[in-house]
Amino acid sequence: MKTVLALVLCFMTCVSGLLAETPSVIAIRNAKVVPVSGPVLQKANVVLKNGLIEAVGENAAIPADAWIIEGEGLTVYPGLVDGLSTLGLPGFAPANPAAAAARRTGGGAAPPAATPIPTAPPVRGPEDRPQTSSWLKAADLIDASDRRIEAARAAGYTSAITFPTRGIFAGQGAVIVLAGNERAGSMVVAPSVGQYISTQPTGGFGGGFPNALFGVIAYIRQIYLDADQYQKAKAIYASDPRGMMRPPYDRALEGVIESPRILMPGRHFIEIDRNIGLAKEFKQSVVLYGGHEAYRTANLLKDGNTPILISLKWPTRAADADPDENQTMKEITIRDKAPTTPGVLAKAGVKFAFYSDGVEGRANIFRAVKKAIDNGLSFDAALKAMTMTPAEIFGVSDRMGSIEKGKIANIIVTKGDLFQDRTEVKFIFVDGIKYEPAPEEAPAGRGPGAPPSAIDNNEGNQ
């Protein structure tokens, strides 16, 4: 009995110690504050309480029980938002070519044993629902142990819009905070914010339909025709079910109908033009992703009131490319013009946000944003594209994206201006919990001011 009592007392002591290390009230005093939603405050206080922003202002009162961070020489920004990702969904993480190469040459961990893939019958047509898992919800699949969450948080991201990304109708995305919480459900801010759609032909299950772009588009069109008929049949049955055969439940169509908006690729001029037209035909609110050639379509996006997510993986020539190999004028032009896209869109009044698209590490992410700034985008517009605008696009700007009273306490504290090479991220707060990122190590053979290494020019977030 004494042993049990001692264990209980020990447990209570440990819990109280943990609570003491995580104060419920935190105040950052006399810091420069960049709210995004309003003018910059050169010397102000930010008070966080129970995971929310309690107060912000030059004369904001600091509670007597607050744990104080002296903000002299520091700047407070809203936490960064990754506008499109698979964070928290490690099963959907894109392949890491570097890790695969290391395994092939004997470095890194051994690859896991291959899992046999069951043979599926060839898809005969749209009635077989090829490459469709529209009912999947990222909110139901969140894995808080995803190692990428910590790395993204260290780069300044405090939240992300995360989607399943496999197939034509891949599933429904969620807005999550990047907290180190064992309970995945507490990470979810909004559980269903859109349906991820890809038009990339993959040959279909078993090599059948659809195995070409034309077939993929025909299938997407058929899904929306079926969804419209399905809704009408359900409404008729619900109005007077007696004497009527009930319509069969279709989870694929239910997932499509439930989604408040669709995400469609918009990497190139033709794709942007086509998918804006398709969304209008389907009577769906659309958000495009990719965007490197959107500098050619600013008026089209503006006229259609179509938001677009711009990949931070700027197109580059492969590091191992043959220097004597001829390059097409289109390749050269896109590499040159892609970083000008955000500036062009901002001037045209098009709503856009950035997404990491596999770019990892604080230094690489900041350099990628800085590249857009160097090509005509203002700092204020760049910051908004990483904070408030993605929150607006996905309908959660009433909860996050700026430093305002009552919003989620997702903020970052830096020494130096954001997106600069030598800027140091001192603290990151997610749901009011403080994290201190470890200093980033410069890659071997490169100094802190060296240019970033070449990044694969993989199109989209496939």
SULBEL-V625143 format. One line per field, one symbol per residue. phi: phi as a letter, one per 30 degrees, with the letter a starting at -180 (. if undefined). A space follows every 10 residues. Layout:
BEGIN
phi = ???
END
This chain:
BEGIN
phi = .ddddddddd dddddddddd dbddbbbcch cdbcdidadd cdabcbccbh ibddabldbd dcedcddccd ceicbcbddd cddaaceibe dcdddceddd ddddcjcidd ddddcecddc dedcadddhd hbbdddbeed cecddedddd dddddjdcaa ccbdbcjdcd kcdbcbcccd cdcdddddcb dbclcdbccd dbjidiicdc caeedddddd ddeddddddd ddddddddda ddicdddddb dddddddddd accbdbdbed dddddddddd ddhcdbbcbj idcdddbedd ddddhcdbcc dddddbdedc dddcddcddd ddddddcedd eeddddddid dbbcbdhjdb jedddddddd ddddcjdded dddddcbddd ddecibddba jacbejdddc bbbbcjddic ecdcddbbcb hicdbcdded ddeeibddcd ddddcecddi cd
END
